[in-house]
Amino acid sequence: MKQAIHVWHLQITDLAGIKTIQTSSAPRKYELAQAQSNLPEFNRFLYVAVGASCQWYMRLGWTYATWQQFLEKPGVETWVAYLQGSPIGYFELEAQQTGSAEIVYFGLLPEFIGQGYGGQLLEDAIQRASQLAGKRVWLHTCTLDHPRALPNYLAHGFEIFAEEDLVDEIPDAPIQPWPGADKSQI
């Protein structure tokens, strides 16, 4: 089904003055680890588990080789937040030759939204991206993302530098790790 999508492009250019709110002095409530192996299966799992509730669709058609090629690019990193051994969210970064780092994907598994992890995980993503960047950390979000995504980014110091509207073909049914996994339908 064709759907109109509004996209916001955001950036932080004052990396020395990165804005943090509430969580930076609090101990992290989860363990954060960088994925040390390029495992397309794991990144696809994270993409689907986090993105299903927001209708992420752009990578669904990626082949194993496409995932592998992306993960092997210099400057690409995947970081996972774990709570008692289970993944609760992740962020994917890509350092760019321009002195920028993109937060390519960021999010929590639906069961962990609204529990205070999102702001803290975003701070971790910004900190690591700023280490990779030097000049600018940027990302994009859209009307398909969680309704709190844009306010969270703005609260952490991102500024909108561009907006665009597009129409794209979105899957009729939300993606799911397996049939019947959409808990909102139960």
PyMOL commands that set and color helices and strands:
alter all, ss='L'
color gray80, all
select helices_A, chain A and resi 15-17+40-54+64-71+110-112+117-133+149-155+183-185
alter helices_A, ss='H'
color red, helices_A
select strands_A, chain A and resi 2-12+31-34+76-83+86-95+100-108+136-142+159-169
alter strands_A, ss='S'
color yellow, strands_A
deselect
rebuild
show_as cartoon
